[in-house]
Amino acid sequence: MATIAPPPPARPTPASGPKTKPNGADQLIDQRIEDARRSLWWAELIRAGLKLAIATIASLFIWLVIDQWIYSPNIPVRCAVFVGLAGLAIWFVKSRVLPLFGSTVCPEYAARALEKNLPDLRQSLTSYVTLRQQNRTSDLQTRVVRSMGSITAGRLKNYDEVPEEAVGNFHWWIATALAFAILLGYSVASPKNAWQSVQRLAAPMAGIAPARRVTITEVLPGDVE
């Protein structure tokens, strides 16, 4: 994806040259661009969060299978696994999530995203956004850009939906729900205590015994006579 930023994104820097007052067409286009930029930023943030959730669920499921059926790690191994998983999570948040809060969705990218949903624009929105930010040295250039803006605004007037890319996280939601359902189903169906295995990973220094099929909670003496 292009550069992204927290809502509300900054408005484009006015172009130098002959000064023109914003009209209704400019305001309409600005509003559509701002809405697109905001929705694209949120979509990227949600996508990063869902990726982290899927990775966490998958790692936890693999840990449960290994701890319960393959090998019961001792304290040093559990500490190493915990530190490794925590380090990967911190790296992902630092490199993929936190940068979103200091970035910006450029207007040109938002315009192209809108054009994908509305082919009638015929790249006029991208052209208008690009030309509007350039220096205009004559009244003729100003009139041409304004005319292009009026035509583009007329095509956008009855279209107020966000770009399809901004609502394209449905498959990530499905993948997250499916991963969680698999983990939950395994926890319910497994004859061993899944929560006990989770505790062994979450508190690696604690002396928590491996999960067993049968747990003996009390032993009473039999008939001694």
Order of alpha helices (4+ residues) and beta strands (2+ residues): alpha-alpha-alpha-alpha-alpha-alpha-alpha
